[in-house]
Amino acid sequence: MPNLMNAIDLKWAKREAKDAKIVRYLDFIVDGQSLKQLYGEDAMSMVSPIGYGPPSYQETVYKELSLQQPSIVNSGNVMIYVCPSCGDIACGSITAKITKEGDHIIWSNFAYENNYESPVYEAYQHIQPLVFETKSYLNLLKTTFISLKYD
């Protein structure tokens, strides 16, 4: 296990969808910067699925990110960034394999996926696995999703 741990947080952001609707979402902030900066051009047009969509969608997102249920993505990866108009995997999504190893949550095997073509891993090979402390990661997700229920 690497000695370097990454810090994760969530920050409100906005993005205009294709229908000119403004979408508010919680962006992933890793080590002080938007995760979109790591992913590059592909991610700039997408939004994180957190804080975006109806309660049933939010519950699925929470359970997948916290490893409480399997991902809907065919590869088993979890959607990290999605289409700002609909959030559907079929429009394309940036995904990550999320695993728990001891006291660590690890995001790795980053890919572009749409569930009808093979995942494209090559574009994200430059991104090293992200390692988070399990307790703080799960607490961040839990408190965030609880607060979303009451906003």
Secondary structure as GFF3:
##gff-version 3
##sequence-region A 1 151
A	DSSP	beta_strand	8	16	.	.	.	ID=ss1
A	DSSP	beta_strand	22	30	.	.	.	ID=ss2
A	DSSP	beta_strand	33	34	.	.	.	ID=ss3
A	DSSP	alpha_helix	35	39	.	.	.	ID=ss4
A	DSSP	alpha_helix	41	44	.	.	.	ID=ss5
A	DSSP	alpha_helix	55	65	.	.	.	ID=ss6
A	DSSP	beta_strand	78	81	.	.	.	ID=ss7
A	DSSP	three_ten_helix	89	91	.	.	.	ID=ss8
A	DSSP	beta_strand	93	101	.	.	.	ID=ss9
A	DSSP	beta_strand	104	113	.	.	.	ID=ss10
A	DSSP	three_ten_helix	122	124	.	.	.	ID=ss11
A	DSSP	beta_strand	130	133	.	.	.	ID=ss12
A	DSSP	alpha_helix	134	150	.	.	.	ID=ss13
###
